[in-house]
Amino acid sequence: MPNLENLKKQAKQYLRWHRERYYPVAAHIRAALPRFQHLDDNQILESSFKLNDAQELVARQLGFEGWLALKSGACGMTNQSRQTASHPVLSSVSAQLFVSDIKASCEFFTDKLGFALDFAYGDPPFYGQVVRDNARLALRLVCEPVFVGDMRQREHLLSASITVNTASEIKRLFLDFQATGVDFHQALKKEPWGARNFIVRDPDENLILFAGPAD
């Protein structure tokens, strides 16, 4: 089981996100806490949500029926959570971007966005992956346009969404990218729900959202 102090910090982070009306937290709350399952995002963010609710959220995400059960260990798990814990756990996800030139794309992500090349397969390469911290982006060579006309730009269709944990990090990341001459589809802005984000456009017109919580 993860360190209890870290779990307490995680619960406080969920509580802070709810107070800041950071919309993505509503999905976590709805998925884990049965009393919120019938509410939409706005209703969840307008509802009372206290530290004990956030702690219960963390506990249920780990398969325990409540915070006290989490603290007392595996003996507090319900039969259902035992079954859930025995299922395969999805540990990571990698977005896939369609690009016209693997080498040029790898150079963009490593030189402009601070990623590192994980691998490039083929000679010449037709598939690769770049990584930065816990973010992974797969790059697949596609020789024909994937979208018709300007639909991707017009509809703001995202190819990937990458998050950071604090408002200061999202501001710093935007300034770092700005300094390297990155092409932005959307500059750093504060959304109506309080979160701050910006959208990067790569050489193949892929739109990548970088998002952080409110101040």
Beta strands, then each sheet from edge to edge (+ up, - down):
strand 1: 95-99
strand 2: 116-122
strand 3: 125-132
strand 4: 135-141
strand 5: 158-163
strand 6: 184-190
strand 7: 196-201
strand 8: 207-212
sheet 1: 1+ 4+ 3- 2+
sheet 2: 5+ 8+ 7- 6+
end
